[in-house]
């Protein structure tokens, strides 16, 4: 549980910009990771997986 006596200082605009850039970079890396797994799964299953009956 957070300590209620701790006082946090507000972030400066430069710190907010760095945090935003870091968040975007993490999101892009996660998206690339998911896309890589998707592509590798399709490649491993082979091209016939797309033309099979449902």
C-alpha positions as CSV (number, residue, x, y, z in Angstrom):
1,X,0.0,0.0,0.0
2,X,1.4,3.4,-0.9
3,X,2.7,5.6,1.9
4,X,0.2,8.6,2.3
5,X,3.0,10.8,3.7
6,X,5.1,10.8,0.5
7,X,4.8,14.0,-1.5
8,X,5.4,13.6,-5.3
9,X,6.6,16.5,-7.3
10,X,5.0,17.3,-10.7
11,X,6.9,16.3,-13.8
12,X,8.5,19.0,-15.9
13,X,7.4,19.3,-19.5
14,X,10.8,17.7,-20.6
15,X,10.2,14.7,-18.3
16,X,6.6,14.4,-19.6
17,X,7.9,14.4,-23.2
18,X,10.5,11.7,-22.4
19,X,7.9,9.6,-20.7
20,X,5.6,9.9,-23.7
21,X,8.4,9.0,-26.1
22,X,9.3,6.0,-24.0
23,X,5.7,4.9,-23.8
24,X,5.4,5.1,-27.6
25,X,8.6,3.2,-28.1
26,X,7.4,0.4,-25.8
27,X,4.0,0.3,-27.6
28,X,5.7,0.0,-31.0
29,X,8.1,-2.7,-29.8
30,X,5.2,-4.7,-28.3
31,X,3.2,-4.3,-31.5
32,X,6.2,-5.5,-33.6
33,X,6.6,-8.4,-31.2
34,X,3.0,-9.5,-31.6
35,X,3.2,-9.1,-35.4
36,X,6.4,-11.2,-35.5
37,X,4.7,-14.0,-33.6
38,X,1.6,-13.8,-35.9
39,X,3.8,-14.0,-39.0
40,X,5.9,-16.8,-37.6
41,X,2.8,-18.8,-36.7
42,X,1.4,-18.5,-40.2
43,X,4.8,-19.4,-41.7
44,X,5.1,-22.4,-39.4
45,X,1.6,-23.7,-40.1
46,X,2.1,-23.3,-43.9
47,X,0.1,-21.7,-46.7
48,X,-2.6,-24.4,-46.6
49,X,-3.9,-23.1,-43.3
50,X,-5.6,-20.3,-45.2
51,X,-7.5,-22.6,-47.7
52,X,-8.8,-25.2,-45.2
53,X,-12.5,-25.7,-44.6
54,X,-13.9,-24.0,-41.5
